Amino acid sequence: MTDSPIALAQPDLGGNELAYVQECLETGWISSIGHFITDFEKAFTAISGTQHAVASNNGTTALHLALLALGVGPGDEVILPTVTYVATANAVKYCGATPVLADSLPGTLNIDPAELERLRTPRTKGVISVHLYGIPADVHAIGAFCEANGLFHLEDAAESHGATVGGKPVGSFGDAAIFSFFGNKIVTTGEGGMVVTDDAALEKHLRLLRGQGMDPERRYWFPEVGYNYRMTNIQAAIGVAQLERFDALLAKRQELAHRYVSHLATFDDVDLAVVPEGTVAVPWLQNVYLRGADGERRDAVMAALKEEGVDSRPVFYPMHVLPAFESARPFPVADDWSARGISLPLHTGLSLDDVDRVCETLARVTA
Ligand SMILES: *Cc1c(COP(=O)(O)O)cnc(C)c1O
């Protein structure tokens, strides 16, 4: 008997995605004008809990737009967690600003709010909180710090559609937030992103920057340098179909995550993240942290999983070890946890039996 390989992630396109994309093709509305874009933006505000949502062509450009609209420019510093997807740090660089890296909290690897005061300088412009792997960051502590010091708070919610803090969705706590709809994210449009905010002036500026800087009142007049970061109607058509099934997609992920935890909590050689009290996480990928392991041992376990047909990937390398963002400060928590972290498969195409098989395989290869 040969078991088929278990993929780390895969999109779930089983709803109206095909019909809506077909409508784009049949009507000719395949570029960045069309009702799916406005429908998607409007529907998304129910998930982000914000007044406004501005779609973009990916999550990285959403970050760039948000930082520009929040006034980030050369000479500024922006504090962000050292463990994140590289896009968070890259977008700060695109603005000519400097990413200032903070160490992580154990388990969730989210930004440690105790780092913020230590990292603040006269050049600090704001803080990006990242809800890593779907677990909410401490938005109350971060928001209070930002407010007390006149800084912006931008949430990177790229991996956390639908997560909540005190019953309120992530994305609704900062001055703005961004989401990603890459193919492996909780909601996908293939490639895609969104900036959300309650600030009407910020929304207006985001739309202007997204569309080459064109004045909305005067066609072909460009008062400032802008970008072409627009989402297509085809991307948005997929997004609208995804949001129709959002609750079901999340419920399936929660079911799989519960199954994972019921197994993994009985392992005596792995650590799991503890979801902070008062928050609801959304399972993006299922992380395990091998107790006492280093990066070499972790990589060997991933190779052994692969041999048995189970795909996995390393938890993000901290930014401070990458050539572009090197920092000499010590990051003891990020270094320890990221080196021994493995992300296991989690997507709606998995069955509970698949989860059982992943856990049995992990037990075998770590024994
Ligand atoms: C996926 C992701 C992004 C944006 O990525 P895109 O691939 O450009 O959509 C930004 N931040 C984090 C934390 C992410 O996981």
The ligand as an SDF file (V2000), in Angstrom:
LIG
                    3D

 15 15  0  0  0  0  0  0  0  0999 V2000
    1.8230   36.2010    3.0160 C   0  0  0  0  0  0  0  0  0  0  0  0
    2.2860   37.3160    3.8990 C   0  0  0  0  0  0  0  0  0  0  0  0
    2.4090   38.6560    3.4530 C   0  0  0  0  0  0  0  0  0  0  0  0
    2.1200   39.1270    2.0520 C   0  0  0  0  0  0  0  0  0  0  0  0
    2.4400   38.2680    1.1100 O   0  0  0  0  0  0  0  0  0  0  0  0
    1.9810   38.1960   -0.4050 P   0  0  0  0  0  0  0  0  0  0  0  0
    2.5400   36.8870   -0.7660 O   0  0  0  0  0  0  0  0  0  0  0  0
    2.6370   39.3640   -1.0670 O   0  0  0  0  0  0  0  0  0  0  0  0
    0.4920   38.2600   -0.5360 O   0  0  0  0  0  0  0  0  0  0  0  0
    2.8120   39.6160    4.3710 C   0  0  0  0  0  0  0  0  0  0  0  0
    3.0490   39.3010    5.6420 N   0  0  0  0  0  0  0  0  0  0  0  0
    2.9220   38.0520    6.1190 C   0  0  0  0  0  0  0  0  0  0  0  0
    3.1380   37.7950    7.5660 C   0  0  0  0  0  0  0  0  0  0  0  0
    2.5610   37.0180    5.2480 C   0  0  0  0  0  0  0  0  0  0  0  0
    2.4460   35.7590    5.7150 O   0  0  0  0  0  0  0  0  0  0  0  0
  1  2  1  0
  2  3  1  0
  2 14  2  0
  3  4  1  0
  3 10  2  0
  4  5  1  0
  5  6  1  0
  6  7  2  0
  6  8  1  0
  6  9  1  0
 10 11  1  0
 11 12  2  0
 12 13  1  0
 12 14  1  0
 14 15  1  0
M  END
$$$$
